[in-house]
Amino acid sequence: MAGRKPTVTDGEIISIFESHEDPFLSTAEVAEELNFSQQGTLKRLQSLESESYLSKKKAGGSLIWWLSRE
């Protein structure tokens, strides 16, 4: 991945989903947990989706994310 070195591992992002009481999270909610910008968080979530760790759906004006079953 080009750009600056990630300060949070993929496993740490996945653990946010595993430990959260809701079955899905918005990009903004994950960004808040990570203390990242929404743009930076979106890139990381898209990367995890491309590796089949996460799934997404647009709801209203937001993307929501959840752990894939694969």
Protein Blocks (a to p, Z undefined) as FASTA:
>chain_A
ZZjddfbdfklmmmmmmmpmbfbdcfklmmmmnopafklmmmmmmmmmmnopaccddehj
bccddddfZZ
